[in-house]
């Protein structure tokens, strides 16, 4: 049975559980190929926007590079707040793209809730076994410990009346070319037939597929690859802390010229859904944490970077701190596990007067996230004797002459991603990792 042809016949559909960055992009790219997709989300406003042909995550408009209104109008793209709308024999593939973390730790309640909804299919007559593809990041062994036992408890026969695969995502939601179509994608399944069906479906969109020998392997790939990156980035931070008077950013840039090394630079820490969580995902399944002391120390160092920076600023007798950016990465509205949050908390613990501006967030959202007031950019930069530029939002890159006009009271600038590195701000400006930044 060829699932690809069934979906292309327009008689069958794909169900997507969760319409965040991952789920929404899954919906949009399959709909672009004229596959009928229905996304479920508990956020009514997000659902309303999708059904109106509006991309609800505004920072994805440029990343997609195309409009979704035609897909909605032609019936290929739809969203709903009713999970029962996806419980039908017409849905032969279910992509799960819900969050699997809460407060920086693995959290699987939303995932299990989705599986409970999908399990209702068991009560219907299904001639075509539905395929469940987990796109959400999983800790190692979660499929064996939670997902598959749950499905068996619901009287499913894995590989027969339900198919199961794990296919984590690697998208980079800043560069449009790094997307679901073009990036290498790993998938693994419980059996050969499920693997074949998974390839049939993913190949509708994905050009570069890599099959793992099982779901157990593909399940571990995402957390392990990001744990590697977590350690590399944290080593850059440790080196900068250990050699604060040396230009570690330049050292690491030159280290990166070696053919088998990447270039990493020191900063305020790692943020977002993937990298800082991955080490915790791996450690969550290890009984003896001493077996992975590298990851344990990576987390410890990463979590303490905000306090390290706050201590340094306090020693310089700087009192009025302006923070530019709440997002963990430039030109995205994502504050999940952003290292800006613990940085601001650490600055406040030092009794420093802190304000934050991010063009992607309202003053209410900023207040809720870090409990500080915002300010007007660039006019109110004059209020601060220290600025910390945490991300390279395009809105921060105003003209050099205009920026300098508002920096007359600023004595010290830390720039994490180099937004102002070409502005000739003299001896008050420091890239993270440069000599004297700490």
Helices and strands as residue ranges (DSSP letters): H 3-8, E 13-17, H 21-32, E 36-40, H 44-51, G 58-60, H 61-64, H 69-73, E 77-80, G 83-86, E 91-96, E 101-102, E 105-106, H 109-118, G 119-123, E 130-134, H 142-142, I 143-147, H 148-153, E 162-166, E 184-189, H 192-202, E 208-211, H 215-242, H 248-255, H 275-283, G 289-292, H 293-315, E 320-324, H 339-349, E 353-357, H 363-370, G 379-383, E 386-389, G 394-396, H 400-405, E 412-415, G 426-428, E 429-431
